[in-house]
Amino acid sequence: MHGSEEKDRLHSTPEEDPRPKLMLRVFGSLAIVGLMVGLMIGRLTTPEPTLLQQVEVQPDGLVVWFSQEPKVHGEHIDGTVALLFDAQGPAQNGRLKVNDKDVNWRVRAADAGLLLNLVAARPLHGEWAGTKVDGRWKLQIHLREE
């Protein structure tokens, strides 16, 4: 019977391959390149955020200008009008008149975008409609007393 000792290199145990294992490096490089290409494609296909550009006070309402059409969710809550926009922009506030009575409005940042609150001493009802004008989005808000 033959032992496992080395005699003239004629034993059954193969020798260690002196060449480095390159397959791990190749797969690692392919993974890194794939990740970088995916990040670049994702960055190119991400839409620009919607920006609040301006708020104009008009008789019996507001006109809100955006860079593009935002998602809008509006509610009437205990006599106030609240609109949530999927947009970014600065906090603002002001006052307007509805039937010669004051209405306070405020735009502030919320978790899901911008929140516009319209509050008065009596219950309000609001209607809003948006249109595209010169590449921007115009949202008109009309208020009336309930």
N, CA, C and O atoms as a DFTB+ gen file, in Angstrom:
584 C
 N C O
     1  1       0.818      -1.159       0.000
     2  2       0.000       0.000       0.000
     3  2       0.875       1.240       0.000
     4  3       1.937       1.290       0.621
     5  1       0.393       2.227      -0.713
     6  2       1.167       3.454      -0.808
     7  2       0.714       4.461       0.228
     8  3      -0.480       4.554       0.511
     9  1       1.612       5.198       0.787
    10  2       1.290       6.244       1.745
    11  2       1.046       7.561       1.029
    12  3       1.119       7.648      -0.197
    13  1       0.756       8.569       1.814
    14  2       0.477       9.869       1.222
    15  2       1.702      10.762       1.191
    16  3       1.609      11.953       0.894
    17  1       2.839      10.184       1.497
    18  2       4.028      11.014       1.467
    19  2       4.460      11.258       0.032
    20  3       4.129      10.496      -0.877
    21  1       5.187      12.310      -0.141
    22  2       5.549      12.743      -1.471
    23  2       6.835      12.050      -1.920
    24  3       7.891      12.232      -1.314
    25  1       6.735      11.244      -3.000
    26  2       7.899      10.604      -3.585
    27  2       7.810      10.806      -5.085
    28  3       6.920      10.260      -5.737
    29  1       8.667      11.538      -5.601
    30  2       8.736      11.792      -7.039
    31  2       7.429      12.373      -7.591
    32  3       7.141      12.228      -8.779
    33  1       6.670      13.003      -6.767
    34  2       5.426      13.682      -7.135
    35  2       4.415      12.730      -7.783
    36  3       3.661      13.151      -8.659
    37  1       4.385      11.528      -7.394
    38  2       3.462      10.546      -7.945
    39  2       2.443      10.115      -6.899
    40  3       2.285       8.917      -6.662
    41  1       1.773      11.022      -6.289
    42  2       0.766      10.662      -5.301
    43  2      -0.599      11.167      -5.756
    44  3      -0.682      11.903      -6.739
    45  1      -1.654      10.791      -5.072
    46  2      -3.014      11.068      -5.523
    47  2      -3.524      12.447      -5.119
    48  3      -4.541      12.872      -5.667
    49  1      -2.913      13.155      -4.227
    50  2      -3.359      14.475      -3.795
    51  2      -2.836      15.513      -4.780
    52  3      -1.626      15.615      -4.983
    53  1      -3.756      16.306      -5.413
    54  2      -3.263      17.296      -6.382
    55  2      -2.553      18.437      -5.670
    56  3      -2.817      18.739      -4.506
    57  1      -1.668      19.043      -6.392
    58  2      -0.924      20.181      -5.844
    59  2      -1.787      21.439      -5.821
    60  3      -2.749      21.541      -6.582
    61  1      -1.461      22.375      -4.974
    62  2      -2.131      23.673      -4.931
    63  2      -1.797      24.424      -6.211
    64  3      -0.658      24.411      -6.677
    65  1      -2.827      25.088      -6.779
    66  2      -2.631      25.859      -7.999
    67  2      -1.922      27.158      -7.629
    68  3      -2.446      27.926      -6.822
    69  1      -0.753      27.426      -8.193
    70  2      -0.032      28.649      -7.830
    71  2      -0.675      29.903      -8.415
    72  3      -0.341      31.005      -7.979
    73  1      -1.586      29.782      -9.385
    74  2      -2.232      30.948      -9.975
    75  2      -3.292      31.486      -9.015
    76  3      -3.946      30.704      -8.325
    77  1      -3.471      32.797      -8.958
    78  2      -4.493      33.367      -8.066
    79  2      -5.896      33.058      -8.585
    80  3      -6.106      32.879      -9.784
    81  1      -6.838      33.001      -7.668
    82  2      -8.233      32.757      -8.013
    83  2      -8.847      34.078      -8.504
    84  3      -9.123      34.970      -7.702
    85  1      -9.053      34.198      -9.793
    86  2      -9.540      35.442     -10.383
    87  2     -11.058      35.495     -10.504
    88  3     -11.618      36.575     -10.692
    89  1     -11.722      34.378     -10.403
    90  2     -13.163      34.364     -10.611
    91  2     -13.891      35.235      -9.584
    92  3     -14.861      35.910      -9.929
    93  1     -13.443      35.228      -8.347
    94  2     -14.064      36.067      -7.315
    95  2     -13.902      37.551      -7.658
    96  3     -14.837      38.332      -7.484
    97  1     -12.745      37.931      -8.133
    98  2     -12.506      39.324      -8.523
    99  2     -13.376      39.712      -9.716
   100  3     -13.906      40.823      -9.759
   101  1     -13.528      38.816     -10.678
   102  2     -14.348      39.107     -11.857
   103  2     -15.802      39.327     -11.447
   104  3     -16.420      40.303     -11.872
   105  1     -16.351      38.440     -10.635
   106  2     -17.734      38.602     -10.191
   107  2     -17.915      39.851      -9.332
   108  3     -18.934      40.533      -9.450
   109  1     -16.962      40.159      -8.484
   110  2     -17.030      41.382      -7.676
   111  2     -17.013      42.622      -8.551
   112  3     -17.779      43.555      -8.310
   113  1     -16.151      42.652      -9.565
   114  2     -16.088      43.799     -10.484
   115  2     -17.382      43.946     -11.267
   116  3     -17.877      45.059     -11.444
   117  1     -17.942      42.821     -11.744
   118  2     -19.210      42.890     -12.466
   119  2     -20.335      43.407     -11.578
   120  3     -21.189      44.159     -12.047
   121  1     -20.352      43.024     -10.323
   122  2     -21.380      43.504      -9.395
   123  2     -21.254      45.007      -9.168
   124  3     -22.262      45.713      -9.141
   125  1     -20.043      45.499      -9.006
   126  2     -19.831      46.934      -8.788
   127  2     -20.219      47.729     -10.026
   128  3     -20.874      48.766      -9.911
   129  1     -19.826      47.259     -11.209
   130  2     -20.178      47.955     -12.447
   131  2     -21.691      47.944     -12.642
   132  3     -22.260      48.960     -13.042
   133  1     -22.349      46.836     -12.374
   134  2     -23.806      46.769     -12.494
   135  2     -24.502      47.720     -11.549
   136  3     -25.482      48.363     -11.927
   137  1     -24.011      47.821     -10.322
   138  2     -24.578      48.744      -9.351
   139  2     -24.425      50.191      -9.824
   140  3     -25.374      50.970      -9.732
   141  1     -23.259      50.554     -10.321
   142  2     -23.026      51.927     -10.774
   143  2     -23.897      52.269     -11.981
   144  3     -24.446      53.369     -12.047
   145  1     -24.034      51.355     -12.928
   146  2     -24.888      51.603     -14.096
   147  2     -26.343      51.744     -13.647
   148  3     -27.051      52.622     -14.140
   149  1     -26.794      50.912     -12.738
   150  2     -28.157      51.017     -12.222
   151  2     -28.415      52.336     -11.531
   152  3     -29.483      52.923     -11.702
   153  1     -27.457      52.816     -10.751
   154  2     -27.604      54.113     -10.086
   155  2     -27.672      55.251     -11.096
   156  3     -28.451      56.188     -10.921
   157  1     -26.864      55.179     -12.151
   158  2     -26.889      56.233     -13.172
   159  2     -28.221      56.242     -13.923
   160  3     -28.775      57.310     -14.182
   161  1     -28.735      55.069     -14.271
   162  2     -30.024      54.997     -14.968
   163  2     -31.138      55.503     -14.062
   164  3     -32.026      56.226     -14.514
   165  1     -31.097      55.131     -12.795
   166  2     -32.097      55.618     -11.855
   167  2     -32.064      57.121     -11.696
   168  3     -33.113      57.755     -11.586
   169  1     -30.880      57.698     -11.683
   170  2     -30.746      59.147     -11.546
   171  2     -31.286      59.867     -12.779
   172  3     -31.875      60.941     -12.661
   173  1     -31.090      59.285     -13.955
   174  2     -31.570      59.902     -15.186
   175  2     -33.084      59.821     -15.325
   176  3     -33.698      60.707     -15.919
   177  1     -33.690      58.777     -14.788
   178  2     -35.132      58.600     -14.951
   179  2     -35.944      59.178     -13.795
   180  3     -37.173      59.142     -13.846
   181  1     -35.311      59.701     -12.771
   182  2     -36.032      60.304     -11.646
   183  2     -36.601      61.652     -12.086
   184  3     -35.853      62.494     -12.583
   185  1     -37.915      61.876     -11.915
   186  2     -38.496      63.159     -12.332
   187  2     -38.044      64.290     -11.409
   188  3     -37.697      64.075     -10.248
   189  1     -38.062      65.494     -11.962
   190  2     -37.710      66.666     -11.164
   191  2     -38.814      66.918     -10.137
   192  3     -39.986      66.680     -10.428
   193  1     -38.465      67.391      -8.952
   194  2     -39.511      67.658      -7.963
   195  2     -40.356      68.865      -8.379
   196  3     -39.865      69.784      -9.033
   197  1     -41.616      68.846      -7.993
   198  2     -42.520      69.960      -8.248
   199  2     -42.224      71.059      -7.237
   200  3     -42.125      70.799      -6.038
   201  1     -42.084      72.291      -7.727
   202  2     -41.741      73.418      -6.866
   203  2     -42.885      74.421      -6.799
   204  3     -43.492      74.755      -7.816
   205  1     -43.171      74.896      -5.591
   206  2     -44.111      75.991      -5.397
   207  2     -43.390      77.273      -5.774
   208  3     -42.360      77.602      -5.186
   209  1     -43.925      78.002      -6.755
   210  2     -43.249      79.202      -7.220
   211  2     -43.812      80.473      -6.601
   212  3     -43.059      81.380      -6.247
   213  1     -45.148      80.542      -6.469
   214  2     -45.714      81.793      -5.988
   215  2     -47.157      81.580      -5.537
   216  3     -47.851      80.692      -6.033
   217  1     -47.596      82.407      -4.592
   218  2     -48.980      82.410      -4.120
   219  2     -49.510      83.825      -4.307
   220  3     -48.938      84.782      -3.783
   221  1     -50.608      83.958      -5.057
   222  2     -51.215      85.265      -5.320
   223  2     -52.566      85.345      -4.614
   224  3     -53.369      84.413      -4.673
   225  1     -52.800      86.463      -3.953
   226  2     -54.087      86.698      -3.289
   227  2     -55.011      87.371      -4.283
   228  3     -54.635      88.351      -4.926
   229  1     -56.223      86.845      -4.410
   230  2     -57.235      87.424      -5.291
   231  2     -58.531      87.564      -4.505
   232  3     -58.670      86.973      -3.434
   233  1     -59.471      88.330      -5.015
   234  2     -60.753      88.444      -4.306
   235  2     -61.418      87.071      -4.200
   236  3     -61.574      86.369      -5.199
   237  1     -61.798      86.706      -3.009
   238  2     -62.481      85.435      -2.724
   239  2     -61.643      84.205      -3.053
   240  3     -62.204      83.165      -3.397
   241  1     -60.332      84.291      -2.959
   242  2     -59.536      83.094      -3.190
   243  2     -58.055      83.343      -3.367
   244  3     -57.551      84.448      -3.166
   245  1     -57.377      82.278      -3.748
   246  2     -55.925      82.299      -3.981
   247  2     -55.627      81.685      -5.339
   248  3     -56.406      80.892      -5.868
   249  1     -54.479      82.069      -5.893
   250  2     -53.932      81.406      -7.068
   251  2     -52.538      80.933      -6.673
   252  3     -51.699      81.727      -6.248
   253  1     -52.302      79.637      -6.819
   254  2     -51.021      79.032      -6.427
   255  2     -50.342      78.527      -7.698
   256  3     -50.937      77.775      -8.470
   257  1     -49.086      78.946      -7.913
   258  2     -48.324      78.578      -9.109
   259  2     -47.271      77.533      -8.766
   260  3     -46.549      77.664      -7.777
   261  1     -47.190      76.489      -9.595
   262  2     -46.206      75.422      -9.441
   263  2     -45.407      75.270     -10.731
   264  3     -45.847      75.700     -11.796
   265  1     -44.235      74.657     -10.627
   266  2     -43.403      74.422     -11.810
   267  2     -44.010      73.364     -12.728
   268  3     -43.803      73.406     -13.941
   269  1     -44.744      72.431     -12.169
   270  2     -45.453      71.402     -12.934
   271  2     -46.635      70.928     -12.101
   272  3     -46.785      71.341     -10.951
   273  1     -47.468      70.073     -12.661
   274  2     -48.678      69.652     -11.961
   275  2     -48.347      68.792     -10.741
   276  3     -47.708      67.749     -10.879
   277  1     -48.777      69.218      -9.543
   278  2     -48.559      68.397      -8.347
   279  2     -49.769      67.497      -8.088
   280  3     -50.855      67.726      -8.619
   281  1     -49.562      66.486      -7.277
   282  2     -50.692      65.712      -6.766
   283  2     -51.325      66.558      -5.669
   284  3     -50.624      67.092      -4.810
   285  1     -52.648      66.680      -5.694
   286  2     -53.357      67.531      -4.736
   287  2     -54.396      66.685      -4.003
   288  3     -55.155      65.931      -4.611
   289  1     -54.404      66.834      -2.682
   290  2     -55.435      66.200      -1.857
   291  2     -56.037      67.299      -0.988
   292  3     -55.328      67.949      -0.220
   293  1     -57.336      67.501      -1.111
   294  2     -57.976      68.572      -0.357
   295  2     -59.112      68.060       0.500
   296  3     -59.786      67.091       0.151
   297  1     -59.318      68.726       1.632
   298  2     -60.395      68.358       2.555
   299  2     -60.961      69.608       3.211
   300  3     -60.299      70.639       3.326
   301  1     -62.216      69.474       3.636
   302  2     -62.861      70.488       4.473
   303  2     -62.918      69.908       5.877
   304  3     -63.602      68.914       6.121
   305  1     -62.199      70.531       6.794
   306  2     -62.089      70.003       8.149
   307  2     -62.576      71.056       9.130
   308  3     -61.937      72.094       9.303
   309  1     -63.700      70.794       9.766
   310  2     -64.261      71.687      10.794
   311  2     -64.321      73.141      10.341
   312  3     -63.964      74.043      11.098
   313  1     -64.768      73.370       9.118
   314  2     -64.921      74.732       8.622
   315  2     -63.668      75.338       8.036
   316  3     -63.685      76.498       7.624
   317  1     -62.595      74.597       7.987
   318  2     -61.378      75.089       7.345
   319  2     -61.159      74.320       6.051
   320  3     -61.730      73.248       5.848
   321  1     -60.336      74.872       5.189
   322  2     -59.968      74.204       3.936
   323  2     -58.488      73.864       4.040
   324  3     -57.660      74.729       4.326
   325  1     -58.161      72.591       3.805
   326  2     -56.765      72.137       3.867
   327  2     -56.428      71.436       2.554
   328  3     -57.141      70.532       2.121
   329  1     -55.342      71.862       1.934
   330  2     -54.870      71.258       0.690
   331  2     -53.452      70.755       0.897
   332  3     -52.590      71.485       1.386
   333  1     -53.215      69.501       0.521
   334  2     -51.885      68.908       0.620
   335  2     -51.342      68.724      -0.791
   336  3     -51.960      68.052      -1.617
   337  1     -50.187      69.322      -1.066
   338  2     -49.543      69.254      -2.379
   339  2     -48.310      68.376      -2.291
   340  3     -47.555      68.453      -1.322
   341  1     -48.105      67.548      -3.290
   342  2     -46.874      66.767      -3.398
   343  2     -45.848      67.654      -4.097
   344  3     -45.571      67.492      -5.286
   345  1     -45.291      68.594      -3.337
   346  2     -44.378      69.600      -3.893
   347  2     -43.422      70.073      -2.810
   348  3     -43.540      69.712      -1.639
   349  1     -42.472      70.892      -3.239
   350  2     -41.514      71.502      -2.321
   351  2     -41.594      73.010      -2.488
   352  3     -41.949      73.509      -3.556
   353  1     -41.259      73.734      -1.419
   354  2     -41.273      75.185      -1.502
   355  2     -41.138      75.821      -0.141
   356  3     -41.112      75.130       0.878
   357  1     -41.051      77.145      -0.121
   358  2     -40.869      77.858       1.148
   359  2     -42.184      78.015       1.907
   360  3     -43.265      78.006       1.319
   361  1     -42.069      78.157       3.211
   362  2     -43.237      78.434       4.053
   363  2     -43.658      79.883       3.829
   364  3     -42.819      80.778       3.730
   365  1     -44.973      80.100       3.750
   366  2     -45.520      81.438       3.517
   367  2     -46.820      81.570       4.279
   368  3     -47.422      80.571       4.673
   369  1     -47.256      82.804       4.489
   370  2     -48.570      83.034       5.095
   371  2     -49.076      84.393       4.676
   372  3     -48.319      85.222       4.169
   373  1     -50.368      84.619       4.890
   374  2     -50.965      85.897       4.515
   375  2     -52.428      85.952       4.890
   376  3     -52.943      85.118       5.636
   377  1     -53.084      86.974       4.343
   378  2     -54.489      87.220       4.662
   379  2     -55.195      87.658       3.384
   380  3     -54.618      88.350       2.546
   381  1     -56.455      87.243       3.249
   382  2     -57.278      87.665       2.126
   383  2     -58.677      87.946       2.621
   384  3     -59.000      87.663       3.775
   385  1     -59.517      88.506       1.752
   386  2     -60.887      88.867       2.120
   387  2     -61.870      87.992       1.338
   388  3     -61.732      87.804       0.129
   389  1     -62.862      87.465       2.056
   390  2     -63.985      86.759       1.452
   391  2     -65.241      87.425       1.999
   392  3     -65.503      87.371       3.201
   393  1     -66.013      88.048       1.125
   394  2     -67.206      88.809       1.525
   395  2     -66.847      89.866       2.584
   396  3     -67.562      90.040       3.571
   397  1     -65.752      90.549       2.363
   398  2     -65.250      91.604       3.261
   399  2     -64.936      91.116       4.665
   400  3     -64.981      91.901       5.613
   401  1     -64.620      89.836       4.818
   402  2     -64.211      89.274       6.102
   403  2     -62.866      88.585       5.908
   404  3     -62.587      88.020       4.851
   405  1     -62.030      88.643       6.958
   406  2     -60.663      88.130       6.857
   407  2     -60.605      86.608       6.842
   408  3     -61.353      85.923       7.540
   409  1     -59.687      86.107       6.020
   410  2     -59.345      84.686       5.976
   411  2     -57.824      84.606       6.022
   412  3     -57.140      85.230       5.211
   413  1     -57.301      83.842       6.965
   414  2     -55.853      83.650       7.063
   415  2     -55.459      82.387       6.303
   416  3     -56.160      81.376       6.349
   417  1     -54.325      82.459       5.601
   418  2     -53.807      81.284       4.905
   419  2     -52.348      81.086       5.282
   420  3     -51.626      82.037       5.581
   421  1     -51.937      79.829       5.261
   422  2     -50.548      79.497       5.614
   423  2     -50.111      78.266       4.832
   424  3     -50.832      77.270       4.760
   425  1     -48.923      78.350       4.252
   426  2     -48.286      77.218       3.579
   427  2     -47.123      76.791       4.453
   428  3     -46.291      77.613       4.837
   429  1     -47.065      75.495       4.768
   430  2     -45.952      74.993       5.572
   431  2     -45.568      73.602       5.084
   432  3     -46.353      72.918       4.428
   433  1     -44.365      73.205       5.413
   434  2     -43.878      71.877       5.026
   435  2     -44.539      70.816       5.896
   436  3     -44.695      70.995       7.104
   437  1     -44.922      69.719       5.272
   438  2     -45.501      68.572       5.971
   439  2     -44.696      67.338       5.576
   440  3     -43.782      67.414       4.755
   441  1     -45.049      66.202       6.172
   442  2     -44.329      64.963       5.872
   443  2     -44.457      64.567       4.407
   444  3     -43.510      64.040       3.822
   445  1     -45.618      64.814       3.811
   446  2     -45.870      64.369       2.442
   447  2     -45.774      65.493       1.420
   448  3     -46.170      65.291       0.272
   449  1     -45.271      66.658       1.780
   450  2     -45.145      67.768       0.835
   451  2     -45.434      69.093       1.502
   452  3     -44.901      69.386       2.572
   453  1     -46.289      69.906       0.867
   454  2     -46.668      71.214       1.391
   455  2     -48.143      71.199       1.782
   456  3     -48.978      70.631       1.078
   457  1     -48.448      71.825       2.901
   458  2     -49.819      71.891       3.396
   459  2     -50.272      73.346       3.394
   460  3     -49.628      74.206       3.995
   461  1     -51.391      73.615       2.710
   462  2     -51.997      74.942       2.666
   463  2     -53.261      74.905       3.513
   464  3     -54.178      74.131       3.235
   465  1     -53.309      75.740       4.546
   466  2     -54.488      75.844       5.422
   467  2     -55.132      77.203       5.211
   468  3     -54.445      78.224       5.168
   469  1     -56.452      77.215       5.079
   470  2     -57.238      78.444       4.977
   471  2     -58.220      78.443       6.137
   472  3     -59.060      77.549       6.237
   473  1     -58.121      79.450       7.026
   474  2     -58.890      79.481       8.264
   475  2     -59.568      80.839       8.395
   476  3     -58.971      81.876       8.107
   477  1     -60.828      80.816       8.835
   478  2     -61.571      82.045       9.088
   479  2     -62.383      81.874      10.367
   480  3     -62.433      80.785      10.939
   481  1     -63.023      82.962      10.813
   482  2     -63.821      82.924      12.034
   483  2     -65.148      82.199      11.808
   484  3     -65.817      81.831      12.774
   485  1     -65.533      81.991      10.570
   486  2     -66.759      81.262      10.254
   487  2     -66.402      80.124       9.298
   488  3     -65.339      80.177       8.680
   489  1     -67.231      79.115       9.152
   490  2     -66.902      77.977       8.291
   491  2     -66.732      78.386       6.825
   492  3     -67.478      79.213       6.300
   493  1     -65.745      77.791       6.193
   494  2     -65.442      78.060       4.785
   495  2     -65.696      76.818       3.946
   496  3     -65.637      75.689       4.432
   497  1     -65.979      77.060       2.681
   498  2     -66.055      75.980       1.703
   499  2     -65.185      76.412       0.527
   500  3     -65.256      77.556       0.078
   501  1     -64.378      75.501       0.040
   502  2     -63.471      75.836      -1.055
   503  2     -63.619      74.908      -2.236
   504  3     -63.949      73.731      -2.088
   505  1     -63.371      75.452      -3.408
   506  2     -63.333      74.688      -4.645
   507  2     -62.031      75.052      -5.350
   508  3     -61.622      76.213      -5.345
   509  1     -61.389      74.073      -5.947
   510  2     -60.124      74.328      -6.608
   511  2     -60.090      73.621      -7.951
   512  3     -60.688      72.563      -8.143
   513  1     -59.365      74.245      -8.875
   514  2     -59.202      73.695     -10.217
   515  2     -57.854      74.150     -10.754
   516  3     -57.431      75.284     -10.525
   517  1     -57.194      73.264     -11.461
   518  2     -55.879      73.574     -12.002
   519  2     -55.856      73.554     -13.513
   520  3     -56.602      72.815     -14.155
   521  1     -54.975      74.388     -14.077
   522  2     -54.772      74.438     -15.517
   523  2     -53.292      74.668     -15.801
   524  3     -52.558      75.204     -14.971
   525  1     -52.875      74.253     -16.986
   526  2     -51.497      74.478     -17.402
   527  2     -51.435      75.789     -18.167
   528  3     -52.184      75.994     -19.122
   529  1     -50.535      76.681     -17.744
   530  2     -50.388      77.994     -18.369
   531  2     -48.901      78.259     -18.577
   532  3     -48.141      78.321     -17.610
   533  1     -48.483      78.415     -19.820
   534  2     -47.097      78.757     -20.174
   535  2     -46.076      77.824     -19.531
   536  3     -45.049      78.286     -19.034
   537  1     -46.338      76.543     -19.533
   538  2     -45.385      75.573     -18.993
   539  2     -45.400      75.459     -17.478
   540  3     -44.626      74.687     -16.912
   541  1     -46.266      76.212     -16.813
   542  2     -46.401      76.126     -15.354
   543  2     -47.797      75.631     -15.016
   544  3     -48.661      75.550     -15.889
   545  1     -48.018      75.302     -13.747
   546  2     -49.314      74.821     -13.308
   547  2     -49.940      75.864     -12.403
   548  3     -49.336      76.300     -11.422
   549  1     -51.160      76.260     -12.745
   550  2     -51.893      77.286     -11.999
   551  2     -53.074      76.615     -11.307
   552  3     -53.920      76.006     -11.962
   553  1     -53.128      76.727      -9.983
   554  2     -54.228      76.164      -9.205
   555  2     -55.018      77.326      -8.611
   556  3     -54.497      78.097      -7.805
   557  1     -56.284      77.443      -9.020
   558  2     -57.144      78.503      -8.510
   559  2     -58.021      77.929      -7.406
   560  3     -58.654      76.886      -7.573
   561  1     -58.047      78.628      -6.276
   562  2     -58.855      78.218      -5.130
   563  2     -59.888      79.293      -4.881
   564  3     -59.535      80.438      -4.601
   565  1     -61.180      78.938      -4.981
   566  2     -62.273      79.869      -4.728
   567  2     -62.913      79.510      -3.388
   568  3     -63.230      78.349      -3.126
   569  1     -63.094      80.517      -2.555
   570  2     -63.656      80.316      -1.217
   571  2     -65.005      81.000      -1.097
   572  3     -65.263      82.017      -1.741
   573  1     -65.861      80.426      -0.263
   574  2     -67.132      81.029       0.077
   575  2     -67.506      80.616       1.487
   576  3     -67.026      79.606       2.004
   577  1     -68.372      81.413       2.104
   578  2     -68.846      81.083       3.442
   579  2     -69.860      79.981       3.361
   580  3     -70.621      79.917       2.395
   581  1     -69.899      79.101       4.356
   582  2     -70.910      78.048       4.411
   583  2     -72.129      78.519       5.127
   584  3     -73.091      77.765       5.272
